[in-house]
């Protein structure tokens, strides 16, 4: 039951986050459209070595790839900590000493 309640809360939280992201994206798109309509066209400027800079989408992808690797590493570490401390959990030490 606890995992069902936990899963429901997680699902609700993620749903709320998705809805707020959609709302924020709609506001950003509206703002960009409005700004484009009221501002003059900006001429293209040539910046030295600009072609060597990463594209914004590449920066975002790289950041999230790194975060994914870090989170995977942290999850593995947490799983190993749980396994290492399992003998200290109530009832674990007694069962092993009775079996011996």
N, C-alpha and C positions, 0 to 999 in steps of 0.2 A: 504494500500500500504506500509506503513512504516513497519508493522509487516512482510510483505513478504520480503522486502529488508533486514530487520534485520535477518529473518530466513535464507535467502540465505547467508548472511555474516557469520552467525554462522555455517551453514553447510560447507561452504568453509574453515573456520578456523578449524573445527573438522576434515575435510578431510586432510588438510595439516598436522595437528598434527598426525593423523593416519599414513600418508605416512612417516613422519619423524621418527616415532616410528619403523615402519617396516624397514626402512633403518638402523637405529641404531641397531636393533636386528640382522639384517643380518651381520653388521660389527662385532658385539660382537661374533656371532657364528663363523665367519671366524677367528677372533682373537683367540678364544678358541681352534679351530681345529689346527691352526698353532702352538700355544704354546704347545698343547699336543703332537704334532709331533716332536718338537725340544727339549723338556725337558725330563729328565729321570723321571721314575716313582718315586713318593714320597711314602716312606713307611708309613703305617698306624701308628698313634701315639695314645696312650691311654691317654686321659686327664681326671683327676678326675672330676666327676660330669657333664661331657659333655652331658650325656644322659638326664640331667635335663634342659638343655638349650632349648629354643624354636627353632623350625626349621625355616629357613629363610622364607619359604612360609607362616608360621603361623604369623611371625612378619609383613610381608607385608599385609596379610589379616586383622590382628588386626588394623594396622595403617589406612587402608582404611575404615574399619568398623567404627572406631572412626571419621574419616573425614566425612563420610556419615552422622553420627549422628549429628556432629557439623554443617554441611551444612543444614541439615533438620531443626535444631533448629534456625539457622540464617535466613532461609527462612520464618519460622513461625513468627519470630520477625519482619522481614521487612514487611510482610503482615499486621501485627498488627499495625506497625507504619503508614503504608499507610492508614489504616482504621481510626486510631486515628486522623490523620492530614487531613482527607478528608474534614471536615467542613471548613478548611482554604483555600481550592482550590477555584479559581475564579468561581463565580456564585453559589456556594453551599449555602452560608449563606443567600443570597438574596432570593433564592427560598423558603427556609424554613421560613423566616420572612414574605414573601408575603402570604404563605399558612396559616399562623396563623392568 
